[in-house]
Amino acid sequence: MNSLDDLPQRESSHDTAEADETAFRAAIDACKLFVIQREDRNDYGTDIQIEARYGIAMTNIRAHVQLKGTESAANVNGSVSVSVARTNLNYLLAQANSVYICHHLPSERLLVRYADDVYREYEHRETEWYCQETVTVNFTQLFDEKFQHGFNARLLASGKLSRDRRLQWIATPPEQIPALVQQTAAIIEVPADPVQARTILTELYKAGNDAIISNSFTLFAAVLNSLPGAMDLAYMAEINLGINGSSFDEARVTQGIQVLQEAVERGEVCPGSLLYCMGNGWLALREYVKARDAYRAALTHLGSPELAGVAAMCSKNLGSVLEKLGEMDEARALYDQALELDPDLSEAHFALALWHRRRGEDPFLSLTHLDRVIRQRDSAVAMSAVQGWRIDLLFNIGDSDGAYREINALLSEANQLDWVWPWCARQVAYFGKMSIEAVRKALPFWRAYIREYPEDGRAEREILLCAWHMRAVGEPTEMDFNEFKLAMVRLIESGDPDPAYLWDRLGHWAQYDGDWLEAERAYRKAYGLEPERYGYCFGTALNFLNQHSEALPILLRQAEEHQSDAMSWFQVAVAREGVGNTEGSIAAYHRALELDADYDLAWFNLAGMYWNSRDIVRARDIWGKAVKLFPNHELTKKLRRDLPFLFKENNDKPNQ
């Protein structure tokens, strides 16, 4: 042989590789679900990258493929086995949804195996497989159109979820990240094996992990959609989120109702349970009439003892629907019926507690039902909601200590629940000044609130008003009048919605300090903004400053039109006396006593007016009545000391 004819030999593996690649390209082109985007020439474990298509759209969601070919005979069961380096498996595992593709030349089959499945198989063995040089990949599944459809759906679902979650974290401001950490539910890895996926879905549903199922819904759907009934629990989890007040996908719930209707028609499950779930779906969608009809239909199938638990929940939910429809008495009857079926049903006790509260009935009865609500894994009642309503009811019955204990407990969940701080703030703002004890507890609450929401002017306002209440009852405060005034003025200038009220509070603080000049300035501001509401205090301050001429028309209008009470007429009397209108002053004092016969100063001042008018008989008569009405009053003691002759006749009477 001529030495020049001694040429390189083409190894059979080259022909096999070309055949493998040709078969793979043909399979991809046939289904139009993927596009081959890249062939890795530096082959450490990936031969090809394929991109998933979404119709005619390209997604840049890719999968890594290791392509293998073999001329070896198939195993007895028809499977094909190929040995690969363990490091090759490790390399593929770095990317989600990586697959091995095997071209079996003898049978001309193209087979597929997820790298994750190979890892799972070896992890379930008892041997320390990670010390091996090689691992065996067993292929049973065809890389056909059915697989490619499922593979495409898995890639799109996982890729979009990963993208959306990543962008959510990127777009969230740093200060909101801790709250997002608390609020974000996990997204699980759903195996490609339908049996395993369905088992995982069942376990998650039984454990009440509805939010996790919802987050992973598209992943479950990619694996289970082709199996009738396999996704029922996923739809039911979405419905649960809807009826429990959580964020949910309305389109899924609508589709879920149709899925459950199909399950009823298949007859595989008790129709009562499915109709009950359909009612829940309509309730989540606020289709109350449809929900009512579904619940009523369900109850006709839930009469057996073993279904009493479902019947109890169905009765309770039907009651909730009837409340929405305004049928309050019928709703109450159904709540009672639910408790007859299950005396410990937390949802029914919670519903009855709110029913009684909405009716304005005994708050103690509402609290009794709330006390029967027990934290249970499968219960739809959020204990945080129970605590929230306990706060409201405890404040209503005057138990501020109990209310603040519930507030402190509930605030531990504020990172997970956006409504907690605003709800507690509304309760404390409304009830937190009902007593000085409540005010003392409100102050640390508002200081904590302002640390959470430093830009919310409401907290500063409430802190100032708490300080005002403490000053009003003579309690020591952390600020003096000047500090209080500066803070109040700053709050008013920042645009407080009720500046007149704040000026009035400032005036009262000055009044408590005996500084009537400051009081008059503040009251004048309040009066200028709302004369009908704040005329009395302004007029009183003018009286104390002996500005009776200005005070009189303000006070008279107040007494005649806006606040016709004994105190207003008393100040009218003072102002009339100040301008020399003795007769008018006497008439005003008489009017004050007609409105309040126990007004001590009105009695003493009226007698004084008669005395100054030289009407000694009337003065003596009225002072005599005042002394009898108020025997321990300081003015009674003063009269007995300074004018003893007025009482001489009484003192000379013999003892009876």
ABEGO torsion letter per residue (X at the ends): XBAAABBBBBBAAAAAAAAAAAAAAAAAAAAGABBBABBBABBAGBABBBBBBBEABBAGBBBBBBBBBBABBBBAAGBBBBBBBAAAAAAAAABBGBBBBBBBAAAGBBBBBBAAAAAAAAAABABBAAABABBBBBBABBBBAAAAAAAAAAAAAAAAAAAAAAAAAAABBAAAAAAAAAABBBBBBBBABAAAAAAAAAAAAAAGBAAAAAAAAAAAAAAAAABBGAAAAAAAAAAAAAAAGBBBBAAAAAAAAAAAAAAAAAGABBAAAAAAAAAAAAAAAGBAAAAAAAAAAAAAAAABAAAAAAAAAAAAAAAAAAAAAGBAAAAAAAAAAAAAABAABAAAAAAAAAAAAAAGBBAAAAAAAAAABBBBAABABBAAAAAAAAAAAAAAAGBAAAAAAAAAAAAAAAAABAAAAAAAAAAAAAAAAABAAAAAAAAAAAAAAAAABAABAAAAAAAAAAAAAAAAAGBBBABBAAAAAAAAAAAAAAGBABAAAAAAAAAAAAAAAGBAAAAAAAAAAAAAABAAAAAAAAAAAAAAAGBAAAAAAAAAAAAAAABBBAAAAAAAAAAAAAAGBAAAAAAAAAAAAAABAABAAAAAAAAAAAAAAGBAAAAAAAAAAAAAABAABAAAAAAAAABAAAAAAAAABBBX
